Amino acid sequence: MKIVSFEWKDAYGNGGWFNREELKAVIDDVDMWTHTVGFLIKKTKREIIVCTTWQPKNECHRMEEKFCNIHKIPTSWVRNYIVLGNTDRPNLRLLSNQRRSK
């Protein structure tokens, strides 16, 4: 599974009433960019789906693969997408095992 990093433009909503002056302030407000690092579940032309916590399948302990904190983000909202690594790399698994043993 790939580990990725990217920025994405978050949506904004407000259910209140605004006069024209207040509405202009909302429209002119700075975009809210968020930075996410996570495990890539799926990437298509339309969306990127990541989770921030991943539990791999573990036959020894009879644990199934699980995903937590899932984000489904439209690709058109994403910028600066990079792949940081892959969980199949031996040194990443070694590091993961070292952290668990402490």
SULTAVEN-V352980 format. One record per backbone hydrogen bond with DSSP energy under -0.5 kcal/mol. NH is the residue of the N-H (numbers start at 1). CO is the residue of the C=O. Records with the same first field share a line. If there is no record, write none. Layout:
BEGIN
NH->CO ; CO
END
This chain:
BEGIN
3->85
4->2 ; 38
5->82
6->36
7->79
8->34
9->77
10->8 ; 32
23->19
24->20
25->21
26->22
27->23
28->24
29->25 ; 26
33->31
34->8
36->6
38->4
39->51
40->2 ; 38
41->39 ; 49
42->49
44->47
48->73
49->42
50->48 ; 71
51->39
52->68 ; 69
53->68
55->66
56->54
58->63
62->59
63->58
66->55
68->53
71->50
73->48 ; 71
75->46
77->74
78->75
79->7
82->5
84->3 ; 82
85->3
87->1
89->86
92->89
93->89
94->90
95->91
96->92
97->93
98->94
99->95
100->96
101->97
102->98 ; 99
END
